[in-house]
Amino acid sequence: MSTPPIGSEGGAPAPDQLTLAISPCPNDTFAFHAFIHGLVPGAPAVSTTFADIDVLNARAADGRDDLVKVSYAALPWLLDRYSLLTAGGALGRGCGPLVLTAGRTDLRGTSVAIPGTRTTAYLLFRLWAEQLGIGSINVVPFDRIMPAVRDGQYDAGLVIHESRFTYPSYGLTAVADLGDWWEGRTGLPIPLGAIVARRGLDTAALSAAVRASVAAAFADRAASATFVIEHAQEMAPEVANAHIELYVNDFTLDLGDEGFAAVRELLGRAAAAGLVPELPAGALTATALATDG
């Protein structure tokens, strides 16, 4: 199931505004603070909607927004109408999804709560758990997964974002770090969240504007602090800061060759396993992914 959008900034868009949809998570609000507030010279004005990742993926599938945060796992369904920006995304090392239980270590026959089927977390989980004999997979809003596992509604949960820092407070145990698993097998960073722009827009200019927004956030961390906490769903400031440190990095400034290689590797492996549509040869090159044609 999906939750409705969490909130918006600025109401209905003006005719000369673009629509932007991102998550309320600290990495997004930190990175996009300057962009949203008109502090990036030459950047377009935007009307912003905040929603969890499953809703964002669905909005992109419907073509609702000009700029939208999506899972890299969703790209095979989106590249006919969206182009990938080279800035603003979330990739990294040591930041992968975790598989949590209330103490169980054998996952055969278990019910597992996941944040969405078109997410990097889900692809990594399916690739990792291929031979485990999982019982059932259930889509649950990411902020409800840990309470649901704690309360016995599901045997295990696949968690992302700040849950890496807070799961012990729910009495849960990490039985697998899928980031470690991925990095150990590929040597590549984990491609989690991407920013895509509607085809026909100037992706080079938009990437530059987002990059400038990220650079501004790094240059003056205090400027975005109130905005970040306002949207952080009662997250403690220290957890929000840890979230930013983990998910906003050099890849957020520029995907780069290593980032594109990670995207190709993830989607190639997922396609080989039948988890996503196979893309045409050449579709996963840097030029093809980021073109605005």
C-alpha positions in Angstrom: 0.0 0.0 0.0 1.0 3.6 -0.4 0.5 6.6 1.8 -0.7 9.9 0.5 1.6 12.8 0.0 2.9 14.1 3.3 2.8 17.8 2.5 3.7 20.6 0.1 5.4 23.9 -0.1 3.9 26.9 -1.9 0.5 25.5 -2.9 -0.5 25.1 -6.5 2.2 25.9 -9.0 2.2 29.1 -10.9 2.3 28.9 -14.7 6.1 29.5 -14.8 6.9 27.1 -11.9 8.1 23.5 -12.2 6.7 20.9 -9.9 9.1 19.1 -7.6 8.4 16.0 -5.6 10.9 14.7 -3.0 10.9 12.9 0.3 10.7 14.7 3.7 13.9 12.9 4.7 16.8 15.1 5.9 19.1 14.2 2.9 16.5 15.6 0.5 15.4 18.7 2.5 19.1 19.5 3.1 20.1 19.1 -0.5 17.1 21.0 -2.0 16.7 23.8 0.6 18.4 26.4 -1.5 16.7 25.2 -4.7 13.2 25.3 -3.1 13.7 28.7 -1.5 14.9 30.5 -4.6 18.5 30.8 -3.4 20.1 29.3 -6.5 20.7 32.0 -9.2 19.1 31.1 -12.5 17.2 28.1 -11.1 13.5 27.8 -11.9 10.9 28.4 -9.3 9.3 25.2 -8.0 6.2 24.1 -6.2 7.2 21.2 -3.9 5.4 18.1 -2.7 6.8 15.8 0.0 6.0 12.1 0.0 7.5 8.7 0.9 9.4 6.8 -1.7 6.7 4.4 -2.8 4.4 7.4 -3.4 7.1 9.2 -5.3 7.7 6.2 -7.5 4.0 6.1 -8.3 3.9 9.8 -9.0 6.7 9.4 -11.5 5.0 6.4 -13.1 2.0 8.7 -13.7 4.1 11.5 -15.0 2.8 13.9 -12.4 5.9 16.0 -11.7 8.5 17.8 -13.6 11.3 16.9 -11.2 10.9 13.9 -8.8 13.0 11.8 -6.5 12.6 8.1 -7.3 14.3 4.8 -6.5 17.0 3.8 -9.0 15.2 0.5 -9.1 12.2 2.3 -10.7 14.2 3.7 -13.7 13.4 0.9 -16.2 9.7 1.9 -16.0 10.4 5.7 -16.2 13.0 6.4 -18.8 10.5 6.8 -21.6 9.3 10.0 -20.0 12.1 11.1 -17.6 15.8 11.7 -17.8 18.3 11.1 -15.0 19.9 14.2 -13.4 23.6 13.8 -12.4 23.1 15.6 -9.1 20.8 15.4 -6.1 20.6 11.6 -5.8 21.6 9.3 -2.9 24.4 6.8 -3.5 27.1 5.7 -1.1 28.9 3.2 0.9 27.9 1.9 4.3 24.4 3.1 3.8 22.5 0.1 2.5 19.2 -1.3 3.6 19.0 -3.6 6.7 17.0 -6.8 7.2 15.6 -6.7 10.8 13.9 -9.2 13.0 12.8 -9.4 16.6 15.4 -12.1 17.2 14.7 -14.7 14.5 17.7 -15.7 12.4 16.2 -18.2 10.0 14.2 -16.4 7.3 12.7 -19.5 5.6 9.0 -19.2 5.4 8.9 -15.7 6.9 6.6 -12.8 6.3 8.7 -9.7 5.4 7.6 -6.1 5.4 9.2 -4.0 2.6 9.0 -0.3 1.7 8.0 -0.9 -1.9 8.6 -3.2 -4.8 10.2 -0.7 -7.1 13.0 0.3 -4.6 16.7 -0.5 -4.5 16.1 -2.0 -1.1 13.7 -4.5 -2.6 16.0 -5.4 -5.5 18.9 -6.0 -3.2 16.7 -8.0 -0.8 15.5 -10.3 -3.7 19.0 -10.7 -5.0 20.4 -11.5 -1.5 17.4 -13.8 -0.5 17.2 -15.7 -3.8 17.8 -19.1 -2.1 16.3 -18.4 1.3 12.7 -19.5 0.6 11.0 -16.3 1.9 7.3 -16.9 2.7 5.5 -13.6 1.9 6.5 -10.1 0.9 4.3 -7.2 2.1 4.5 -3.5 1.2 4.3 -1.3 4.3 5.0 2.5 4.6 8.7 2.7 5.6 7.9 4.5 8.9 5.6 1.6 10.0 7.9 -1.3 9.3 9.9 -1.4 12.6 6.8 -1.1 14.8 5.1 -3.8 12.8 8.0 -6.2 13.2 8.3 -5.3 16.9 4.6 -6.0 17.4 4.8 -9.4 15.6 2.7 -8.4 12.5 5.6 -9.5 10.3 8.6 -11.8 11.0 11.2 -9.5 9.4 11.4 -6.0 7.9 13.5 -4.4 5.2 14.4 -0.9 6.4 16.0 2.2 4.9 16.9 5.8 5.8 17.2 6.7 9.5 16.0 3.3 10.6 19.7 2.3 10.4 20.2 4.5 13.5 17.0 3.8 15.5 16.2 0.1 15.1 17.8 -0.9 18.5 15.3 1.2 20.3 12.6 -1.1 18.9 14.3 -4.1 20.3 15.2 -5.4 16.8 18.3 -7.1 15.5 19.9 -6.7 12.1 20.4 -10.1 10.5 21.8 -8.7 7.2 23.3 -5.4 5.9 22.5 -5.5 2.2 24.9 -2.6 1.6 27.8 -4.7 2.9 26.6 -7.6 0.8 26.4 -5.5 -2.4 29.7 -3.7 -1.9 31.4 -7.0 -1.1 30.2 -8.5 -4.4 30.6 -5.6 -6.7 33.0 -3.1 -5.1 30.5 -0.4 -6.1 28.5 2.1 -4.1 24.8 1.5 -3.5 22.5 3.4 -5.9 19.5 4.3 -3.7 17.6 7.4 -4.8 17.7 9.4 -8.1 16.4 12.7 -9.3 14.8 12.6 -12.6 13.4 15.4 -14.9 10.6 15.3 -17.4 12.1 14.7 -20.9 12.2 18.0 -22.9 13.5 20.0 -19.9 17.1 21.1 -19.9 18.7 18.4 -17.8 22.2 20.0 -17.9 20.8 23.2 -16.5 18.7 21.5 -13.9 21.6 19.2 -12.8 23.8 22.4 -12.4 21.1 24.1 -10.3 20.6 21.0 -8.1 24.4 20.7 -7.7 24.6 24.4 -6.7 21.9 23.8 -4.1 23.8 20.9 -2.6 27.0 22.9 -2.6 25.1 25.8 -0.8 23.9 23.3 1.8 27.4 22.1 2.5 28.7 25.7 2.6 26.2 26.8 5.2 24.7 23.9 7.1 22.9 26.1 9.6 20.8 27.7 6.8 18.7 24.6 6.2 18.6 23.3 9.8 15.1 24.6 10.6 13.7 23.5 7.3 15.2 20.0 7.7 13.7 19.5 11.2 10.3 20.9 10.2 10.0 18.0 7.7 11.8 15.3 9.6 8.7 13.8 11.2 9.7 14.3 14.8 13.2 12.9 14.2 15.8 13.9 16.8 18.2 16.5 15.5 21.2 14.2 16.0 19.5 11.5 14.0 18.7 14.0 11.2 22.4 15.1 11.1 23.6 11.5 11.0 21.2 10.8 8.1 22.6 13.8 6.2 26.2 12.7 6.9 25.4 9.2 5.5 23.4 10.0 2.4 24.6 13.4 1.2 28.1 13.1 -0.3 30.2 13.5 -3.4 27.7 11.3 -5.4 25.0 13.9 -4.5 27.1 16.5 -6.2 27.9 14.4 -9.2 27.0 10.8 -10.0 30.2 10.4 -11.9 31.6 7.3 -13.7 31.5 5.2 -10.6 27.9 6.1 -9.9 26.8 5.3 -13.4 28.6 2.0 -13.2 26.7 1.2 -10.0 23.4 1.9 -11.6 24.2 -0.3 -14.6 25.3 -3.1 -12.3 22.2 -3.0 -10.2 19.7 -2.8 -13.0 21.7 -5.4 -15.1 21.7 -7.9 -12.2 18.0 -7.2 -11.5 17.0 -7.7 -15.1 19.0 -11.0 -15.3 17.0 -12.2 -12.2 13.7 -11.1 -13.8 13.0 -8.4 -11.3 12.9 -5.4 -13.7 12.5 -5.1 -17.5 15.6 -5.5 -19.5 16.7 -2.2 -21.0 17.9 -1.9 -24.6 21.7 -2.2 -25.2 23.3 1.2 -24.5 20.4 2.5 -22.4 22.5 2.4 -19.2 25.3 4.5 -20.5 25.9 7.9 -18.9 24.9 9.7 -22.1 21.7 7.7 -22.6 20.6 7.9 -19.0 21.1 11.7 -18.7 20.0 12.8 -22.1 17.0 15.2 -22.3 15.9 13.9 -25.7 
